């Protein structure tokens, strides 16, 4: 019996879906932490905070990877060149490697949430599965 390998666009879409789930979980965790200190925020207030507050800049590397996957999917659909999904996948691996020795800005905040949130650990594991396909 022969099994078919998923098309590159399918792998890219699966990775994008996993990244979006991880990003959504991180945003929810950041909102929870922020609201503990500053009180409940409306959706619009929190969106403004996400877009413009320096304390949320640490999420930018993850957001950029999602945009790169969007561009790769769009380019595949149009038959044009873009960053290869394998390049994006390697960048995801590098960003999310859970390096406790030298975590960097993103890694330090990510580890903070990772150590406290089973939901994030589940999303992280799902992303690793998507990367290993």
Legacy VTK file of the C-alpha trace (Angstrom):
# vtk DataFile Version 3.0
C-alpha trace
ASCII
DATASET POLYDATA
POINTS 133 float
0.000 0.000 0.000
1.359 3.406 -0.957
0.812 6.444 1.212
0.760 9.815 -0.377
2.898 12.578 1.050
0.946 15.749 1.640
1.490 18.451 -0.950
3.802 21.273 0.134
0.842 23.623 0.315
-0.923 21.186 2.678
2.147 21.022 4.918
2.423 24.794 4.827
-1.271 25.177 5.699
-0.941 22.692 8.589
2.063 24.553 9.940
0.211 27.857 9.594
-2.805 26.470 11.462
-0.552 25.215 14.274
1.244 28.571 14.462
-2.069 30.437 14.606
-3.232 28.223 17.476
-0.008 28.847 19.358
-0.229 32.605 18.711
-3.863 32.708 19.855
-2.949 30.892 23.076
-0.087 33.319 23.738
-2.350 36.317 23.151
-4.926 34.858 25.553
-2.212 34.337 28.184
-0.891 37.869 27.714
-4.400 39.267 28.030
-5.020 37.318 31.215
-1.752 38.587 32.727
-2.402 42.170 31.608
-5.949 42.198 32.962
-4.770 40.863 36.331
-2.665 44.000 36.688
-4.753 46.606 34.861
-8.336 45.400 35.013
-10.626 44.096 32.312
-10.105 45.482 28.798
-12.560 45.631 25.941
-11.611 43.801 22.759
-10.791 47.135 21.109
-8.645 48.299 24.017
-6.700 45.057 24.018
-6.273 45.154 20.247
-4.771 48.642 20.579
-2.457 47.330 23.262
-1.382 44.408 21.061
-0.696 46.715 18.146
1.107 49.566 19.864
2.346 48.715 23.339
6.047 47.908 23.728
5.221 45.113 26.169
3.668 43.116 23.321
6.542 43.524 20.842
7.988 40.195 21.922
5.281 38.455 19.844
6.454 40.044 16.573
8.840 37.239 15.529
5.986 34.746 15.700
3.630 37.088 13.837
6.223 37.560 11.078
6.508 33.793 10.620
2.751 33.542 10.167
2.893 36.292 7.532
5.750 34.465 5.768
3.645 31.297 5.618
0.695 33.288 4.272
2.939 34.676 1.559
4.324 31.212 0.756
0.812 29.781 0.441
-0.269 32.693 -1.728
2.805 32.337 -3.952
2.252 28.588 -4.343
-1.311 29.245 -5.447
-0.131 31.773 -8.027
2.958 29.848 -9.099
5.302 32.650 -8.039
8.427 32.597 -5.891
8.468 33.224 -2.154
10.367 32.096 0.904
10.394 28.298 0.939
8.206 26.714 3.613
11.265 24.729 4.745
13.025 28.015 5.564
10.039 29.161 7.598
9.862 25.784 9.344
13.509 26.074 10.375
12.915 29.576 11.700
9.979 28.270 13.731
12.195 25.526 15.178
14.856 28.086 16.065
12.360 30.470 17.667
10.583 27.838 19.773
13.495 25.694 20.931
12.942 26.361 24.662
16.537 27.455 25.276
16.751 28.188 28.986
20.429 29.133 28.889
20.140 32.056 26.435
16.446 32.523 25.746
16.462 36.023 24.241
13.492 38.374 24.535
10.977 36.117 22.792
12.242 32.954 24.452
12.167 34.378 27.969
8.533 35.433 27.696
7.602 32.229 25.874
9.228 30.104 28.596
7.386 32.111 31.259
4.061 31.148 29.686
5.179 27.633 28.738
6.052 26.816 32.348
2.685 28.048 33.601
0.231 26.959 30.926
-0.729 23.412 30.006
-2.661 24.896 27.056
0.535 26.358 25.640
2.371 23.068 26.122
-0.372 21.327 24.113
-0.163 23.924 21.326
3.637 23.653 21.331
3.425 19.865 20.958
0.937 20.254 18.093
3.274 22.647 16.355
6.161 20.192 16.725
3.996 17.489 15.140
3.211 19.821 12.233
6.930 20.573 11.817
7.819 16.883 11.763
5.387 15.977 8.992
LINES 1 134
133 0 1 2 3 4 5 6 7 8 9 10 11 12 13 14 15 16 17 18 19 20 21 22 23 24 25 26 27 28 29 30 31 32 33 34 35 36 37 38 39 40 41 42 43 44 45 46 47 48 49 50 51 52 53 54 55 56 57 58 59 60 61 62 63 64 65 66 67 68 69 70 71 72 73 74 75 76 77 78 79 80 81 82 83 84 85 86 87 88 89 90 91 92 93 94 95 96 97 98 99 100 101 102 103 104 105 106 107 108 109 110 111 112 113 114 115 116 117 118 119 120 121 122 123 124 125 126 127 128 129 130 131 132
